[in-house]
Amino acid sequence: TFDDVRSVFKKRCVTCHNEDRARGDLDLTTWEAISAGSSSGPVVVPGKPDDSLVYTLAAHREDPKMPPGAPRIPQRELDLIRDWIARGISEGSPKTASAPKV
């Protein structure tokens, strides 16, 4: 869920990618901020982790590698990000939670 991924972002990313200090114009603190993307464009492509910069940069598949000057984040955390994106942004995200109930 977004809550699981948010905990990874909080632990690994928001020092540099937050509302007050959005390096690369990227804020990873809320769903709305993530969906807004960065100065490079969209950072999450629902259903396509290999096309999502949030995943590919953290997995060290593309440059600049994130976090910069540090080892790749643990595979378990990368798997959370990858699965969240692969599922098309799973339930628990504010976007899904705000959908009308049927």
C-alpha positions as CSV (number, residue, x, y, z in Angstrom):
1,T,0.0,0.0,0.0
2,F,1.0,3.6,-0.2
3,D,1.4,3.6,3.6
4,D,4.1,0.8,3.3
5,V,5.9,2.8,0.5
6,R,5.6,6.0,2.4
7,S,7.5,4.5,5.3
8,V,10.4,3.6,2.9
9,F,10.3,7.1,1.4
10,K,10.3,8.6,4.9
11,K,13.3,6.5,6.0
12,R,15.3,6.9,2.7
13,C,14.2,9.8,0.6
14,V,12.4,12.7,2.3
15,T,15.5,14.2,3.8
16,C,16.0,15.7,0.3
17,H,12.6,15.2,-1.3
18,N,10.1,17.0,0.9
19,E,7.8,19.9,0.7
20,D,10.4,22.4,2.1
21,R,13.4,20.9,0.2
22,A,12.2,19.3,-3.0
23,R,15.4,18.5,-4.8
24,G,14.7,18.1,-8.5
25,D,11.3,19.6,-7.7
26,L,10.3,16.2,-6.2
27,D,8.4,15.8,-3.0
28,L,7.8,12.2,-1.8
29,T,5.8,12.9,1.3
30,T,2.2,12.6,-0.1
31,W,0.4,10.9,-2.9
32,E,-0.5,14.2,-4.4
33,A,3.1,15.4,-4.5
34,I,4.3,12.1,-6.0
35,S,1.6,12.2,-8.7
36,A,2.7,15.8,-9.5
37,G,6.1,14.4,-10.5
38,S,9.3,16.3,-10.7
39,S,11.2,18.7,-13.0
40,S,12.0,15.5,-15.0
41,G,8.3,14.7,-15.4
42,P,6.2,11.8,-14.0
43,V,8.1,9.7,-11.4
44,V,5.6,6.9,-11.2
45,V,3.9,5.2,-14.1
46,P,1.1,3.0,-12.6
47,G,1.6,-0.6,-13.5
48,K,5.1,0.0,-14.9
49,P,7.8,0.0,-12.3
50,D,10.6,-0.2,-14.9
51,D,9.3,3.0,-16.4
52,S,9.0,4.8,-13.0
53,L,12.0,6.9,-11.9
54,V,11.1,6.4,-8.3
55,Y,11.9,2.7,-8.7
56,T,14.7,2.8,-11.3
57,L,16.8,5.4,-9.6
58,A,16.4,3.8,-6.2
59,A,17.3,0.4,-7.7
60,H,20.4,1.9,-9.2
61,R,19.3,1.0,-12.7
62,E,19.6,4.6,-14.0
63,D,21.6,7.7,-13.1
64,P,21.5,9.6,-10.9
65,K,21.4,6.7,-8.4
66,M,19.4,7.4,-5.3
67,P,20.2,8.0,-2.6
68,P,23.3,9.8,-4.0
69,G,26.6,8.7,-2.7
70,A,25.1,5.8,-0.7
71,P,24.5,2.1,-1.3
72,R,21.3,1.0,-2.9
73,I,18.5,0.7,-0.5
74,P,17.7,-2.9,0.8
75,Q,16.0,-5.2,-1.7
76,R,13.0,-5.7,0.6
77,E,12.3,-2.0,0.4
78,L,12.8,-1.9,-3.3
79,D,10.4,-4.8,-3.7
80,L,7.8,-2.8,-1.8
81,I,8.2,0.2,-4.2
82,R,8.2,-2.1,-7.2
83,D,5.1,-4.1,-6.1
84,W,3.2,-0.9,-5.2
85,I,3.8,0.5,-8.7
86,A,3.2,-2.8,-10.5
87,R,-0.2,-3.1,-8.9
88,G,-1.1,0.2,-10.4
89,I,-0.8,2.1,-7.1
90,S,-2.5,-0.3,-4.7
91,E,-5.3,0.4,-2.3
92,G,-4.4,2.4,0.8
93,S,-3.2,5.3,-1.2
94,P,-5.1,8.6,-0.7
95,K,-6.1,8.4,-4.3
96,T,-7.8,5.0,-3.8
97,A,-9.1,5.9,-0.4
98,S,-11.0,8.9,-1.7
99,A,-12.8,6.9,-4.5
100,P,-16.5,6.7,-3.9
101,K,-17.8,3.5,-2.4
102,V,-20.1,1.4,-4.4
